[in-house]
């Protein structure tokens, strides 16, 4: 079954969405460019360090672009690239699945039985 090999293309997507913060940050950027502080406020529960690591990782994947404005004080914004925007529908589909089946999934995780 070649489609499940470690280097197959499907695994790239699974690995990308398997990181807790990748899809969250991508969704937070769906409405347009954001400054890091605004992203942290919108997302909640993410440290500055983890946000910076996630943004750098997504930038390395060509899903997010960093735009630096030369002014005083310096300003940086992050925005989705076209490739990043292409992930919004699959992430949305997973979100819809979670909304519909999340309770059943959470109930099945009860390890006390």
Secondary structure, 3 states (H helix, E strand, C coil): CHHHCCCCHHHHHHHHHHCHHHHHHHHHCCCCCECHHHHHHHHCCCCHHHHHHHHHHHHHCCCEEEEEECCCCCEEEEEECHHHHCCHHHHHHHHHHHHHHHHHHHHHCCCCC
